[in-house]
Amino acid sequence: MTELNELEIWDQFTAGDKKAFEMIYNQFHGALFNYGLRLNQDSHLVEEAIQDLFVKLWQNKHNLNRPSSLKHYLLKSLRNIIYNKLSITKRELYVGDGQDILHFEFHLPKDNSDYHQQLLKRLMEDLTERQKEAIYLFYQEELSYQEISDLLKIKIGGTYKLLYRAIDKMKISLEHQKSKGLNPSVNPKTS
């Protein structure tokens, strides 16, 4: 039997195939969970959001269109579910000024050297939460500029600017550290 691509599996799922649905869940659960944790560190909330996503997918399987990128579609759907859950929670527990932005965590793969992990962490400290999220989506999840703009609900030109400014800010920070002779593995706040 030949291997099916993700969109062929999607087609089988929307036709009601439970095995195809299970394959989609198994293939994307890890990426969804990791991305969800970057939006909110409550693993229970993230897991609940993933379950909600897949329940909604199954319930609406016959009405779903074929996405151009399944990964993008699932990440965007999960992001919306998490934001909706947090919005409800904020309305119940917190009265804010409406300017609150979700904290975005960026974790590095464990196979990087400690030096590179510390360097990248220091370079990213000055980035905004949106810049961190865009960097993660572009480099870690390998989404296109268009997919990131759709996910972050900004124009594609805004995505280019967001990533450019983030990388530029990181380059300037790196040059500053080099000119000062700072060791990136030492936290500047403690030295």
Buried (B, 14 or more C-beta within 10 A) or exposed (E): EEEEEBEEBBBBBBEEBEEBBEBBBEBBBEBBBBBBBBBBEBEEBBBBBBEBBBEEBEEEBEEEEEBEBBBBBBBBBBBBBBBEBBEEEEEEEEEEEEEEEBEBBBEBEEEEEEEEBBBBBBBBEEBBBBBBBBBBBBEBBEBBBEBBBBBBEBEBEBBBEBBEBBBEBBEEBBEEBEEEEEEBBEEEEEE
